[in-house]
Amino acid sequence: MVLKFLAILGRPASFLLLYRGGRWTLPRFRFDQLMGIAWKVLIPLSIVNVVGVMIVREFNGPLIVLAGGFRGVVRGRRGDQRERPAPSPVCGTCA
């Protein structure tokens, strides 16, 4: 009974502790600083991400390459590389 009571109180308490700790630790950004981060950092990163996905999809590479840092998974064994099937036609008359 006591263990259940501690569990019921412990979950919200741990959440509040993590939430408040994050609020107290992270800096507050002004609106102009957030816009600067978006234009100077996030938009170029998203463009690089889209180009990277296009390159990997064009050359039928494994999608795990995009995750980065998984060196052992990317190199893998030669038998892991399977060819993708040809896309099916949209309608039955197209061939």
Backbone as a ProteinNet text record, in pm:
[ID]
protein_1_A
[PRIMARY]
MVLKFLAILGRPASFLLLYRGGRWTLPRFRFDQLMGIAWKVLIPLSIVNVVGVMIVREFNGPLIVLAGGFRGVVRGRRGDQRERPAPSPVCGTCA
[TERTIARY]
81.2	0	86.3	188.8	277.8	355.3	394.4	469.3	384.9	256.7	167.5	152.7	139.4	125.8	250.8	368.4	493.7	506.7	459.1	465.2	373.7	255.3	159.7	214.4	279.7	336.9	471.4	543.5	677.8	680	584.4	583	562.5	459.6	445.3	559.7	610.4	720.3	844.6	873.8	991.3	971.4	849.4	822.4	841.2	784.6	797.7	943.3	1017.8	1158.6	1235.5	1211.6	1279.2	1234.1	1104.8	1052.3	1109.7	1104.4	1156.2	1308.1	1377	1521.9	1557.7	1479.7	1502.2	1474.2	1368.5	1335	1440.7	1497	1597.3	1733.7	1758.6	1890.4	1904.4	1803.8	1812.8	1792.7	1864.5	1848.1	1717.5	1671.9	1553.5	1598.5	1540.4	1575.8	1471.3	1517.8	1426.6	1377.6	1271.8	1212.9	1313.5	1390.6	1487.3	1599.1	1635.5	1737	1683.7	1557.1	1497.3	1490.3	1456.3	1450.6	1590	1691	1827.8	1872.3	1838.2	1872	1801	1674.3	1598.5	1660.2	1690.6	1740.9	1885.2	1968.1	2110.7	2147.7	2067.6	2104.6	2003.3	1877.3	1779.4	1741.7	1724.3	1687.9	1801.4	1928.7	2035.5	2046.9	2027.8	2032.2	1919.9	1802.2	1692.7	1718.8	1780.7	1814.3	1918.9	2019.9	2120.9	2055.6	1959.6	1889.7	1813	1741	1663.7	1757.2	1867.8	1963.2	2023.6	2055.7	2110.4	2013.3	1886.8	1785.8	1771.4	1774.5	1763.2	1879.2	1999.7	2116.9	2109	2075.5	2067.3	1958.2	1843.2	1733.9	1769	1841.6	1876.9	1971	2067.1	2165.5	2131	2006.1	1957.4	2045.2	2093	2173.9	2086.1	2146.1	2067.4	2030.8	1908.9	1862.1	1931.5	1995.7	2064.1	2183.1	2230.4	2340.4	2301.5	2173.7	2129.1	2133.6	2129	2132.8	2271.5	2376.2	2512.3	2558.3	2685.1	2740.1	2728.1	2656.9	2641.7	2737.6	2864.9	2967	2960.3	2941.8	2935.2	2811.8	2701.5	2578.9	2587.1	2647.7	2654.8	2743.5	2859.2	2950.4	2892.8	2845.3	2772.8	2838.6	2759.2	2805.1	2758	2824.2	2787	2649.3	2609.1	2480.2	2362.3	2387.3	2278.5	2219.7	2294.1	2247.7	2156.7	2028.2	1932.3	1881.7	1854.8	1801.5	1654.3	1611.5	1471.7	1392.4	1269.2	1187.6	1147.4	1121.8	1080.7	943.7	919	789.6	678.6	565	452.3	386.6	327.7	258.9	137.1	101.2	-9.9	-143.5	-159	-282.8	-248	-345	-322	-287.6	-328.5	-302.8	-165	-100.7	31.9	135.1	220.4	323.4	448
-118.9	0	126.4	126	241	256.9	144	148	208.6	172.7	229.9	380.8	422.5	564.3	641.1	583.3	648.3	652.5	547.5	546.3	653	667	767	908.3	933.2	1065.7	1084.8	975.9	985.2	1024.2	975.3	1007	1155.6	1216.2	1361.1	1442.3	1398.4	1472.6	1467.5	1350	1340.7	1422.8	1421.9	1502.9	1651.2	1696.6	1837.7	1875.8	1785.7	1813	1828.4	1738.3	1748.7	1873.5	1902.7	2018.9	2148.5	2161.9	2283.7	2293.8	2181.1	2182.6	2231.8	2189.1	2237.5	2385.7	2431.6	2574	2659.9	2609.8	2687.2	2681.4	2576.2	2556.7	2624.8	2607.5	2658.7	2809.9	2878.5	3024.2	3061.2	3180	3232	3314.1	3284.5	3355.3	3462.5	3576.2	3678.3	3638.9	3704.2	3671.7	3691.5	3799	3823.8	3719.1	3668.6	3563.4	3433.5	3401.3	3280.7	3289.9	3406.9	3424.4	3411.4	3464.2	3450.3	3305	3228.6	3085.4	3013.6	3047.9	2982.3	3010.1	3136.8	3172	3128.6	3137.8	3110.5	2964.5	2889.8	2753.1	2650.9	2665.7	2561.5	2548.3	2658.6	2650.3	2591.3	2633.2	2565.8	2417	2379.8	2238.3	2160.3	2218.5	2148.5	2131.5	2231.2	2218.8	2109.4	2104.6	1998.5	1862.2	1853.5	1728.6	1682.9	1774.4	1738.8	1693.6	1763.5	1724.8	1588.1	1563.4	1433.9	1320.5	1340.9	1238.1	1214.8	1321.7	1306.2	1225.3	1250.7	1178.1	1030.9	1002.7	863.2	789.7	852.7	787.9	768.6	862.1	851.7	734.7	714	608.5	481.5	467.7	348.8	309.8	407.6	379.9	344.1	284.6	253.4	381	388.6	510	533.5	432.2	448.2	543.8	564.9	657.7	797.2	831.9	965.1	988.2	881.1	896.9	939.6	897.5	935.1	875	854.1	803.7	653.8	584.6	440.8	373.8	387.2	342	191.6	113.9	-30.7	-74	-4.6	-41.1	-5	109.9	155.8	64.5	28.1	-55.9	-195.6	-254.1	-380.2	-490.5	-590.5	-700.4	-675.7	-736.5	-717.3	-775.7	-879.1	-941.6	-856.8	-751.5	-668.1	-579	-554	-463.4	-538.6	-513.3	-575.4	-470.3	-513.6	-420	-396.4	-274.7	-241	-284.1	-330	-367.2	-244.1	-264.6	-153.5	-104.3	26.4	76.9	24.8	-4.8	-55.4	59.8	32.8	140.8	188.9	312.8	373.6	308.8	282.3	218.4	93.9	9.3	-117.6	-100.2	11.9	31.2	87.3	146.5	203	92.4	77.5	-26.2	12.6
0	0	0	82.7	90.9	-39.9	-101.1	-226.6	-339.5	-344.7	-445.7	-425.3	-301.3	-270.5	-313	-285.5	-327.2	-478.7	-545.6	-691.5	-750.5	-692.6	-742.2	-722.2	-610.4	-586.2	-655.3	-678.2	-734.9	-881.4	-958.1	-1101.6	-1128.2	-1072.7	-1096.5	-1037.3	-922.4	-860.6	-948.4	-1006.2	-1093.3	-1220.2	-1276.4	-1395	-1365.4	-1253.1	-1217.3	-1191.4	-1130	-1104.2	-1235.6	-1330.9	-1461.3	-1537.2	-1532.2	-1603.3	-1547	-1415.8	-1354.2	-1371.9	-1363.5	-1384.9	-1523.5	-1623.7	-1759.8	-1773.3	-1711	-1717.4	-1649.8	-1540.9	-1467.5	-1534.9	-1611.3	-1670.8	-1806.3	-1891.8	-2028.3	-2031.1	-2120.2	-2127.4	-2197	-2168.2	-2235.7	-2355.6	-2469.5	-2591.7	-2620.1	-2667.7	-2715.2	-2854	-2899	-3029.1	-3142.4	-3138	-3244.4	-3242.6	-3124.4	-3118.5	-3177.5	-3149.4	-3207	-3359.1	-3411.5	-3556.7	-3618.3	-3549.4	-3598.6	-3602.2	-3498.5	-3496.7	-3610.7	-3633	-3738.8	-3875.7	-3905.1	-4037.1	-4059.2	-3956.7	-3973.8	-3951.9	-3876.9	-3841.6	-3891.5	-3853.2	-3878.6	-4026.1	-4095.6	-4237.6	-4321	-4303.3	-4377.6	-4343.6	-4217	-4181	-4248.2	-4257.8	-4323.3	-4472.9	-4535.3	-4677.4	-4698.2	-4611.5	-4619.4	-4598.6	-4507.7	-4482.9	-4606.4	-4670.6	-4790.1	-4902.3	-4922.6	-5027.8	-4995.7	-4869.4	-4830.7	-4856.4	-4823.8	-4849.4	-4999.1	-5078.2	-5223.4	-5279.9	-5231.5	-5281.1	-5244	-5118.2	-5074.7	-5150.2	-5170.2	-5243.3	-5390.9	-5449.1	-5591.5	-5617.1	-5527.9	-5548.4	-5471.8	-5426.4	-5356.7	-5238.8	-5165.9	-5048.1	-4929.5	-4828.3	-4708	-4634.2	-4587.2	-4521	-4387.8	-4332.4	-4203.8	-4218.8	-4342.1	-4366.8	-4319.8	-4334.8	-4298.4	-4148.2	-4069.1	-3924	-3878.9	-3949.1	-3914.8	-3783.8	-3771.6	-3647.6	-3629.5	-3715.8	-3705.1	-3802.1	-3775.3	-3868.7	-3893.2	-3788	-3804.7	-3880.8	-3863	-3931	-4078.1	-4107.9	-4246.3	-4328.3	-4274.5	-4350.4	-4365.7	-4257.2	-4260.1	-4342.4	-4376.4	-4461.1	-4603.2	-4697.8	-4838.5	-4869.1	-4799.8	-4825.5	-4781.9	-4705.1	-4655.7	-4764.9	-4870.9	-4975.4	-5071.5	-5061.2	-5152	-5248.7	-5370.8	-5468.2	-5439.5	-5460.1	-5438.7	-5561.1	-5540.4	-5656	-5735.1	-5862.8	-5949.2	-5903.3	-5910.3	-5867.8	-5958.9	-5897.3	-5974.7	-6047.8	-6164.2	-6237.1	-6159.3	-6186.7	-6114.7	-6155	-6281.8	-6328	-6407.3	-6430.4	-6499.8	-6646	-6708.2	-6850.8	-6878	-6776.5	-6794.2	-6780.9	-6878.2	-6866.9	-6941.5
[MASK]
+++++++++++++++++++++++++++++++++++++++++++++++++++++++++++++++++++++++++++++++++++++++++++++++

